């Protein structure tokens, strides 16, 4: 039996007559189909994310594979084999939606929302294990310097290099981003690091600090600049396409969720700041504990309703996981909340993709959607009418861990990365090649400042950069107008 199609209506439910589908016949101002269509088209967009505007997304589940109740009482981790529904968004920052997935030196990230019986848990990770800065005031400066120039609306390499030399605290993370670790071979080969040291506590009230990490089961693989350019020549959306098609083929992407653990009692005896997100914890100071698997097995049905309206916030934690004490975390919670309200309205947590399994609040009214708006329930606290009451958790640490943060820069972390993480000559040269290419259009004075910064990290890094930059300057001429193009060789770096 052939199913009849549904009858077409306007957004208000009015039936659309066949004659109204021809805008050339009749009065447009009383044509509900025309008015509805145009109004929808010109008001379809919402503000884009400032960070990670371009992204892929999918649903899936998390399954516990190891007993971690020694460290946390979080119910989603309470027993081996327990499954929790998740939604993940994997994206690229510092680019517009239409730009390539394979852009160099752009942060990539993976945000995972766990729908637990105790509320949503959001883990927001970037693709390298250290962050740009710890001073929250650098947030705007980073985005402005890596964003389009206010006059030309083109990304300005002078601003990028100037930002680095003016803020050497960012160098450690940018060495990671400019190396092979900054450009993964698609999202399925990408790792993600939520960067902060969260305070965990178990049923006995014992506390630990943990840095979570999300590691690809496929293993990390990277793209070279030439490979990235070749892919971009025919597909700007290859990372997104790869993730989507892999799930459609039932080749489900999988990541391991692990955590590096420090005992709270030993924090004061450490000779490093474990809350400094610009630095790695030294080997031998922590234990790595596996938790479970993140598996993405279902693509979104409607990208806008799910991926675009998804709202993440690092403040979304559950009992057993307490907030970190550092200022950057506090600033991020405000920034994410403010951004979501701007994009989605004050009731963004009532949008289906963001709805928790359990929510009882006194919040009312505001921007749609309001759902049932709390019905006729009491809307203030405290009250005498059996309204929801706060949760008392006797195991939760009552005192906030206090720390003293400074703007001190530790170039030894950059030195260790260059000397030890990039152990092979090819790895070092690839990093240098990427920096040299990125700084080719940069003013000589800024190139000299970057060279001086590299000299403080490692003389070999500085020497390689100077030699490579000189070679590229001699052999590469970047076109600035159409007349500069070489029709026989449209890739000027092929001469480098």
Backbone torsions as a table, in degrees:
resi	resn	phi	psi	omega
1	UNK	NA	126.6	-179.7
2	UNK	-79.3	127.3	-179.5
3	UNK	-79.5	130.5	178.3
4	UNK	-72.9	141.9	176.8
5	UNK	-67.7	152.2	177.1
6	UNK	-67.7	157.2	177.4
7	UNK	-78.9	136.0	-179.4
8	UNK	-73.6	136.5	177.4
9	UNK	-131.7	166.6	168.5
10	UNK	-79.1	171.5	-179.0
11	UNK	-63.1	-21.8	178.1
12	UNK	-85.3	-4.2	179.2
13	UNK	98.3	-5.8	179.5
14	UNK	-66.1	136.9	176.9
15	UNK	-67.4	139.3	178.9
16	UNK	-96.6	121.4	178.7
17	UNK	-77.1	151.2	-176.2
18	UNK	-58.5	-35.1	-177.7
19	UNK	-68.5	-22.0	-177.8
20	UNK	-77.3	-10.4	178.7
21	UNK	-82.5	-0.3	174.2
22	UNK	-113.4	104.8	-175.7
23	UNK	-72.4	-10.5	180.0
24	UNK	-86.3	-6.7	-176.8
25	UNK	-117.9	107.2	176.7
26	UNK	110.1	-176.2	-176.8
27	UNK	-88.6	117.0	-177.4
28	UNK	-62.3	-33.8	-173.3
29	UNK	-73.3	-10.5	173.6
30	UNK	-118.3	12.0	177.3
31	UNK	-90.5	100.0	-175.0
32	UNK	-61.7	-33.6	-179.8
33	UNK	-66.5	-43.6	178.0
34	UNK	-64.0	-50.1	-177.5
35	UNK	-60.6	-42.5	179.8
36	UNK	-64.6	-42.6	-177.4
37	UNK	-66.2	-47.6	-178.7
38	UNK	-66.3	-43.2	-179.7
39	UNK	-60.8	-40.9	178.5
40	UNK	-65.6	-43.0	-175.7
41	UNK	-64.8	-42.7	-174.3
42	UNK	-84.4	-8.3	178.5
43	UNK	-119.7	20.4	-173.1
44	UNK	-76.4	-25.0	-173.1
45	UNK	-90.9	146.2	171.4
46	UNK	-115.1	163.7	179.5
47	UNK	-55.3	136.6	178.3
48	UNK	-76.5	156.2	173.9
49	UNK	-62.7	142.4	173.8
50	UNK	-69.9	-34.7	177.7
51	UNK	-121.9	140.7	176.4
52	UNK	59.8	41.5	177.9
53	UNK	-64.9	-36.4	180.0
54	UNK	-95.0	126.0	-175.2
55	UNK	-160.5	158.8	167.5
56	UNK	-103.4	163.8	-178.9
57	UNK	-155.3	155.4	179.1
58	UNK	-162.6	159.0	174.2
59	UNK	-95.7	164.5	177.4
60	UNK	-178.6	-151.9	179.2
61	UNK	-149.0	157.7	173.9
62	UNK	-112.1	135.3	177.4
63	UNK	-125.7	132.4	179.3
64	UNK	-76.3	129.2	179.1
65	UNK	-114.2	-13.8	-178.1
66	UNK	-137.9	146.2	179.0
67	UNK	-75.6	115.3	179.1
68	UNK	-120.5	18.5	-178.8
69	UNK	-65.5	-15.4	174.2
70	UNK	-63.3	-28.9	-172.6
71	UNK	-104.2	-31.3	-174.9
72	UNK	-148.2	145.5	177.3
73	UNK	-94.3	7.0	-179.8
74	UNK	-54.3	127.5	-172.4
75	UNK	-67.0	-28.6	179.7
76	UNK	-67.1	-17.4	177.7
77	UNK	-105.8	13.4	-165.4
78	UNK	-70.9	-23.4	179.5
79	UNK	-154.5	149.8	178.2
80	UNK	-63.7	134.4	-179.8
81	UNK	96.4	-11.9	-179.2
82	UNK	-68.8	136.2	179.5
83	UNK	-110.4	143.8	177.3
84	UNK	-133.7	132.0	177.5
85	UNK	-66.7	143.7	179.4
86	UNK	-137.5	162.1	169.7
87	UNK	-133.9	132.6	-176.7
88	UNK	-124.8	142.3	176.5
89	UNK	-125.5	123.7	-177.0
90	UNK	-118.3	120.0	-171.4
91	UNK	-144.2	-178.4	-178.9
92	UNK	-127.5	138.1	-177.4
93	UNK	-103.3	170.7	178.8
94	UNK	60.3	21.4	173.4
95	UNK	-135.8	158.0	174.5
96	UNK	-84.6	168.2	-175.8
97	UNK	-60.0	-32.0	-176.4
98	UNK	-85.2	-4.0	-177.1
99	UNK	-82.7	174.4	-171.6
100	UNK	-78.4	144.8	173.4
101	UNK	-64.6	-21.2	-173.1
102	UNK	-100.1	20.5	177.8
103	UNK	-60.7	136.7	-179.6
104	UNK	-78.2	152.8	171.2
105	UNK	56.7	30.6	173.4
106	UNK	-111.2	133.5	179.0
107	UNK	-64.8	139.2	173.2
108	UNK	-117.0	154.9	-175.4
109	UNK	-148.7	164.4	175.7
110	UNK	-136.7	116.6	177.1
111	UNK	-108.2	130.8	-177.8
112	UNK	-122.4	127.6	176.4
113	UNK	-106.3	118.6	177.9
114	UNK	-97.2	121.1	-180.0
115	UNK	-89.9	90.1	-175.4
116	UNK	-99.3	164.7	178.3
117	UNK	-70.9	-7.2	178.2
118	UNK	-109.4	18.5	-177.6
119	UNK	106.9	174.6	-178.6
120	UNK	-79.6	139.2	170.8
121	UNK	-111.8	122.3	178.8
122	UNK	-110.3	122.7	171.6
123	UNK	-112.4	119.2	-176.5
124	UNK	-114.1	113.8	-175.0
125	UNK	-119.3	151.3	170.8
126	UNK	-105.7	165.8	-168.8
127	UNK	-85.5	6.0	170.7
128	UNK	-129.0	156.9	-170.4
129	UNK	-82.4	4.6	176.2
130	UNK	-130.6	159.6	-177.0
131	UNK	-108.2	167.7	-175.6
132	UNK	-65.1	-41.5	-169.2
133	UNK	-155.7	168.1	173.3
134	UNK	-117.7	-16.8	177.0
135	UNK	-82.4	113.5	-175.4
136	UNK	-58.3	-24.0	-179.0
137	UNK	-67.0	-15.6	179.0
138	UNK	-80.0	-6.6	-179.4
139	UNK	-56.0	-55.0	-178.2
140	UNK	-65.4	-40.2	-177.6
141	UNK	-64.3	-39.4	177.6
142	UNK	-62.6	-47.4	-177.4
143	UNK	-67.1	-36.9	179.1
144	UNK	-70.4	-40.3	-177.5
145	UNK	-71.6	-33.4	178.4
146	UNK	-89.1	-7.3	-179.5
147	UNK	-91.0	-171.9	-178.7
148	UNK	-69.9	142.7	175.0
149	UNK	-60.7	135.7	-176.4
150	UNK	-63.0	-20.3	179.5
151	UNK	-92.8	-48.0	-174.4
152	UNK	-92.4	-19.4	-173.7
153	UNK	62.2	25.6	176.9
154	UNK	-117.4	141.1	175.8
155	UNK	-58.2	132.1	-172.8
156	UNK	-109.2	109.8	179.7
157	UNK	-62.1	-25.9	175.9
158	UNK	-61.3	-42.3	-179.8
159	UNK	-66.6	-39.0	-179.3
160	UNK	-64.2	-51.0	-178.7
161	UNK	-66.5	-38.0	178.1
162	UNK	-62.6	-41.5	178.4
163	UNK	-60.7	-41.2	-179.1
164	UNK	-64.0	-48.2	-175.7
165	UNK	-72.6	-27.3	176.3
166	UNK	-77.3	-23.7	-177.2
167	UNK	-131.6	72.9	-175.6
168	UNK	-61.4	-13.3	175.5
169	UNK	-61.1	-23.8	-178.6
170	UNK	-82.2	-11.4	-172.0
171	UNK	-61.6	-41.3	-177.3
172	UNK	-56.5	-50.7	-179.6
173	UNK	-65.2	-37.1	-177.7
174	UNK	-72.4	-27.7	171.3
175	UNK	-62.2	-40.4	175.6
176	UNK	-62.5	-47.4	-175.5
177	UNK	-66.9	-34.3	-179.6
178	UNK	-83.4	-9.0	178.7
179	UNK	-89.5	-173.2	179.0
180	UNK	-63.2	-19.8	-178.9
181	UNK	-76.8	-11.2	-177.5
182	UNK	-90.1	-13.7	-175.5
183	UNK	-129.7	86.0	-177.2
184	UNK	-72.4	162.4	178.1
185	UNK	-86.8	65.5	-177.7
186	UNK	90.8	164.1	-178.1
187	UNK	-67.1	-29.2	-177.5
188	UNK	-68.3	-21.6	178.2
189	UNK	-100.4	10.0	-174.5
190	UNK	-96.8	139.9	170.6
191	UNK	-95.6	164.6	178.3
192	UNK	-143.8	142.8	-174.7
193	UNK	-132.0	113.1	178.7
194	UNK	-68.1	1.6	166.8
195	UNK	64.0	-40.4	-175.1
196	UNK	-77.4	158.3	172.5
197	UNK	-97.4	100.4	-179.0
198	UNK	-82.7	146.6	177.1
199	UNK	-89.6	118.5	176.0
200	UNK	-98.3	153.3	173.3
201	UNK	-148.2	145.7	-177.7
202	UNK	-100.4	-173.6	-177.0
203	UNK	-63.3	-24.0	-179.5
204	UNK	-87.9	-2.7	-178.3
205	UNK	85.5	6.9	177.7
206	UNK	-76.2	138.3	-172.8
207	UNK	-114.2	151.6	175.0
208	UNK	-143.7	159.0	170.0
209	UNK	-109.5	139.6	-174.6
210	UNK	-137.7	137.7	167.0
211	UNK	-106.0	118.3	178.6
212	UNK	-78.9	155.2	172.5
213	UNK	-147.5	142.6	-176.5
214	UNK	-117.3	109.6	-169.3
215	UNK	-113.7	128.8	-179.0
216	UNK	-62.0	132.1	176.8
217	UNK	-71.4	-21.0	176.8
218	UNK	-74.9	-17.6	-173.7
219	UNK	89.9	146.6	-178.7
220	UNK	-72.2	132.6	172.2
221	UNK	-136.0	152.1	-175.9
222	UNK	-124.7	167.8	173.6
223	UNK	-110.7	144.0	170.8
224	UNK	-80.8	166.7	177.5
225	UNK	-60.4	-40.6	-179.5
226	UNK	-66.2	-40.2	176.7
227	UNK	-64.4	-42.5	179.6
228	UNK	-62.5	-42.7	179.3
229	UNK	-64.6	-39.3	179.8
230	UNK	-64.6	-42.8	178.8
231	UNK	-64.9	-42.7	-179.4
232	UNK	-63.3	-25.0	-178.1
233	UNK	-65.9	-21.3	179.5
234	UNK	-127.3	-10.5	-178.2
235	UNK	-156.0	106.8	176.8
236	UNK	-74.7	-15.1	-171.0
237	UNK	-116.9	31.3	-171.1
238	UNK	-64.8	-39.5	179.5
239	UNK	-61.3	-44.4	179.6
240	UNK	-65.1	-44.7	-179.8
241	UNK	-62.2	-41.8	-179.3
242	UNK	-61.7	-45.6	-179.2
243	UNK	-64.2	-46.9	-177.7
244	UNK	-61.5	-50.1	-175.9
245	UNK	-68.2	-33.4	177.4
246	UNK	-63.0	-41.6	178.3
247	UNK	-67.9	-41.9	178.5
248	UNK	-60.6	-32.4	179.4
249	UNK	-86.4	6.5	-180.0
250	UNK	64.3	23.5	172.2
251	UNK	-96.7	75.1	-165.1
252	UNK	-70.5	125.1	177.1
253	UNK	-64.7	138.5	-176.3
254	UNK	-135.2	138.8	176.0
255	UNK	-127.3	150.0	172.2
256	UNK	-92.9	131.6	172.9
257	UNK	-96.9	120.4	179.4
258	UNK	-129.0	170.2	174.3
259	UNK	-144.7	140.4	171.7
260	UNK	-92.0	129.4	-169.3
261	UNK	-114.3	133.1	169.2
262	UNK	-121.0	138.7	176.2
263	UNK	-78.8	131.8	-179.1
264	UNK	-57.2	-36.9	-176.5
265	UNK	-63.6	-24.2	-178.3
266	UNK	-97.3	1.4	-175.6
267	UNK	-58.9	-44.1	-174.7
268	UNK	-68.6	-17.0	-178.5
269	UNK	-93.3	-0.5	-179.2
270	UNK	-76.0	148.5	177.0
271	UNK	-99.6	21.1	175.1
272	UNK	-144.4	162.9	179.9
273	UNK	-90.0	107.6	-176.7
274	UNK	-71.6	-8.7	-179.1
275	UNK	-101.1	3.5	178.6
276	UNK	-80.8	107.5	-174.4
277	UNK	-74.7	-8.0	178.1
278	UNK	-87.4	-0.8	-174.8
279	UNK	-128.8	152.9	173.0
280	UNK	-87.5	151.5	170.5
281	UNK	-73.7	132.6	-180.0
282	UNK	-61.7	142.9	175.7
283	UNK	-57.8	139.4	179.1
284	UNK	93.9	-6.8	-178.7
285	UNK	-99.7	-5.2	-174.7
286	UNK	-144.6	165.4	173.5
287	UNK	-113.0	139.0	176.5
288	UNK	-97.0	127.3	-175.5
289	UNK	-122.4	120.1	174.8
290	UNK	-72.5	144.8	-179.3
291	UNK	-115.3	-54.5	-176.1
292	UNK	-175.8	-162.9	-176.4
293	UNK	-121.0	139.0	171.6
294	UNK	-104.2	121.1	-176.1
295	UNK	-126.1	124.1	176.8
296	UNK	-100.1	117.5	-173.4
297	UNK	-130.5	9.2	-178.8
298	UNK	-150.4	122.5	177.9
299	UNK	-74.4	159.7	176.9
300	UNK	-66.1	150.3	175.7
301	UNK	-88.6	-39.1	179.3
302	UNK	-134.1	112.3	-172.6
303	UNK	-59.8	-44.9	-176.3
304	UNK	-64.5	-47.2	-175.9
305	UNK	-65.9	-27.1	-175.3
306	UNK	-107.4	-68.1	-175.2
307	UNK	-67.3	-41.2	-175.4
308	UNK	-75.8	-34.2	-178.3
309	UNK	-93.1	-1.2	176.5
310	UNK	-64.6	135.4	-178.9
311	UNK	-126.8	119.0	179.6
312	UNK	-110.4	153.4	177.0
313	UNK	-156.0	127.4	-179.9
314	UNK	-62.6	-11.0	177.8
315	UNK	-76.2	-14.1	-179.1
316	UNK	-77.4	92.6	-179.5
317	UNK	-120.6	171.9	-179.4
318	UNK	-128.4	160.9	176.8
319	UNK	-53.4	131.5	-175.1
320	UNK	107.5	-15.2	177.4
321	UNK	-131.6	116.3	-175.7
322	UNK	-110.1	154.9	-176.0
323	UNK	-63.3	148.2	172.8
324	UNK	-68.7	160.1	-176.4
325	UNK	-90.5	-4.0	-171.3
326	UNK	-86.3	159.1	-173.7
327	UNK	-66.5	-33.9	-178.3
328	UNK	-61.7	-41.7	178.0
329	UNK	-60.6	-45.8	179.9
330	UNK	-59.5	-42.9	-179.5
331	UNK	-66.0	-38.9	-179.0
332	UNK	-65.2	-38.3	179.7
333	UNK	-62.0	-39.7	177.1
334	UNK	-67.7	-44.7	-177.0
335	UNK	-61.7	-45.0	-179.1
336	UNK	-65.9	-43.2	179.8
337	UNK	-61.9	-45.6	179.7
338	UNK	-62.7	-42.5	-179.1
339	UNK	-64.7	-41.2	-178.7
340	UNK	-67.0	-38.3	178.2
341	UNK	-65.0	-38.6	178.4
342	UNK	-65.5	-40.6	-176.3
343	UNK	-79.7	-41.7	-165.4
344	UNK	-121.5	-6.5	-178.1
345	UNK	94.0	168.6	-172.8
346	UNK	-69.0	-20.7	-179.0
347	UNK	-102.5	36.7	-176.0
348	UNK	-62.7	-24.1	178.6
349	UNK	-77.3	-3.6	174.5
350	UNK	-97.8	-4.2	172.5
351	UNK	-68.7	134.8	-171.4
352	UNK	-47.9	-42.3	-176.4
353	UNK	-66.8	-21.8	-178.2
354	UNK	-101.7	-9.5	-175.5
355	UNK	-62.8	128.1	175.0
356	UNK	-77.2	165.4	176.3
357	UNK	-67.1	-30.5	-178.2
358	UNK	-136.9	128.9	175.9
359	UNK	-154.4	125.3	174.1
360	UNK	-133.9	109.7	-177.0
361	UNK	-130.4	171.9	172.6
362	UNK	-104.6	9.4	-179.8
363	UNK	-75.8	137.9	-178.5
364	UNK	-138.5	161.6	170.8
365	UNK	63.0	-155.6	-179.9
366	UNK	90.8	-168.4	-177.8
367	UNK	-64.6	143.7	173.2
368	UNK	-61.9	151.7	4.7
369	UNK	-86.2	142.5	176.0
370	UNK	-108.5	-4.6	-177.0
371	UNK	54.0	-129.3	-179.9
372	UNK	-85.5	0.2	176.5
373	UNK	57.6	28.2	178.9
374	UNK	83.2	0.6	179.6
375	UNK	57.5	-135.5	-179.5
376	UNK	-101.9	17.5	-179.0
377	UNK	-70.1	155.5	179.0
378	UNK	-58.8	141.6	-173.3
379	UNK	-118.0	27.1	176.0
380	UNK	-145.3	157.1	-179.6
381	UNK	-135.7	141.0	-4.7
382	UNK	-76.1	165.8	-178.9
383	UNK	-150.2	170.1	-179.0
384	UNK	-106.6	19.4	-171.2
385	UNK	-120.8	34.0	173.4
386	UNK	62.8	32.8	174.9
387	UNK	-74.9	165.7	-178.5
388	UNK	-60.0	145.6	-177.8
389	UNK	-120.5	158.0	-178.9
390	UNK	-64.3	154.5	179.3
391	UNK	-87.9	128.9	175.4
392	UNK	-101.8	122.1	-179.2
393	UNK	-116.7	100.3	-176.6
394	UNK	-63.6	-22.1	-178.7
395	UNK	-83.3	-17.8	-174.9
396	UNK	-70.8	129.1	177.9
397	UNK	-56.6	127.8	-176.6
398	UNK	-81.7	-29.8	-178.5
399	UNK	-91.3	136.9	174.9
400	UNK	-79.9	129.1	178.1
401	UNK	-65.8	124.3	-176.9
402	UNK	-105.2	138.2	-180.0
403	UNK	-133.2	159.7	174.8
404	UNK	-110.2	119.9	-178.3
405	UNK	-105.5	146.6	178.7
406	UNK	-130.6	168.7	177.3
407	UNK	-93.2	17.6	-178.1
408	UNK	-60.1	137.5	179.4
409	UNK	-103.8	132.3	-178.4
410	UNK	-114.3	91.5	-179.9
411	UNK	-71.6	-12.9	178.7
412	UNK	-65.8	-24.9	176.2
413	UNK	-67.9	-41.6	175.8
414	UNK	-64.5	-39.7	179.4
415	UNK	-63.4	-43.7	-179.6
416	UNK	-65.5	-38.5	177.9
417	UNK	-61.3	-47.1	-177.3
418	UNK	-67.1	-39.6	-174.0
419	UNK	-84.1	-32.9	-171.9
420	UNK	-112.4	-46.0	179.6
421	UNK	-68.8	-44.5	174.2
422	UNK	-91.8	73.4	-172.2
423	UNK	-76.0	-26.8	-175.3
424	UNK	-92.4	149.5	179.4
425	UNK	-58.6	-42.1	-179.8
426	UNK	-62.6	-36.7	179.1
427	UNK	-65.9	-43.5	178.4
428	UNK	-62.7	-44.6	-176.8
429	UNK	-67.9	-33.5	177.8
430	UNK	-64.4	-43.1	175.7
431	UNK	-57.8	-48.4	-178.4
432	UNK	-63.4	-43.2	178.2
433	UNK	-57.6	-43.4	-178.9
434	UNK	-65.4	-41.6	177.7
435	UNK	-67.2	-39.9	-179.3
436	UNK	-64.3	-43.9	178.3
437	UNK	-63.5	-42.5	-177.8
438	UNK	-66.8	-25.7	-176.6
439	UNK	-104.6	10.6	-177.7
440	UNK	-63.0	-38.2	-179.7
441	UNK	-85.9	1.1	-174.0
442	UNK	-81.0	147.4	177.9
443	UNK	-59.0	147.6	-175.9
444	UNK	-59.3	-37.0	-178.8
445	UNK	-63.1	-36.2	178.7
446	UNK	-75.4	-35.1	174.4
447	UNK	-60.3	-40.0	178.7
448	UNK	-66.2	-38.9	178.5
449	UNK	-66.2	-39.5	177.6
450	UNK	-66.4	-40.2	177.1
451	UNK	-59.6	-42.1	179.2
452	UNK	-64.5	-38.8	177.7
453	UNK	-65.5	-42.3	176.5
454	UNK	-62.1	-36.2	179.7
455	UNK	-61.6	-37.0	178.8
456	UNK	-70.7	-26.1	178.4
457	UNK	-78.8	-53.7	-178.9
458	UNK	-164.7	124.8	179.9
459	UNK	-56.3	-31.8	178.6
460	UNK	-66.3	-39.6	177.2
461	UNK	-61.8	-45.1	179.6
462	UNK	-63.5	-44.6	-178.5
463	UNK	-63.7	-42.9	178.7
464	UNK	-63.2	-44.4	-178.8
465	UNK	-61.8	-46.9	-178.7
466	UNK	-61.9	-44.7	-179.1
467	UNK	-65.6	-44.4	-178.1
468	UNK	-67.9	-41.3	179.4
469	UNK	-64.3	-42.6	178.0
470	UNK	-60.9	-41.5	-180.0
471	UNK	-64.3	-44.4	-179.4
472	UNK	-66.3	-39.5	178.5
473	UNK	-59.1	-37.1	-178.6
474	UNK	-73.7	-34.3	-170.0
475	UNK	-106.0	-12.3	-174.5
476	UNK	-122.0	129.7	172.9
477	UNK	-122.8	110.4	-178.7
478	UNK	-78.6	130.6	179.4
479	UNK	-71.1	142.6	176.7
480	UNK	-112.5	-22.0	176.3
481	UNK	-137.9	166.9	-177.0
482	UNK	-56.4	-37.5	-177.5
483	UNK	-64.0	-18.7	-179.9
484	UNK	-81.4	-11.3	-175.3
485	UNK	-68.1	142.1	172.5
486	UNK	-101.0	106.2	-174.8
487	UNK	-62.0	-22.8	-179.7
488	UNK	-88.1	-12.1	-179.8
489	UNK	-152.6	89.5	-176.0
490	UNK	-81.6	-4.6	174.8
491	UNK	-109.5	94.7	-175.8
492	UNK	-61.6	-23.5	-178.5
493	UNK	-75.5	-8.3	176.8
494	UNK	-66.5	-17.3	178.6
495	UNK	-88.8	-8.8	-174.0
496	UNK	-72.6	NA	NA
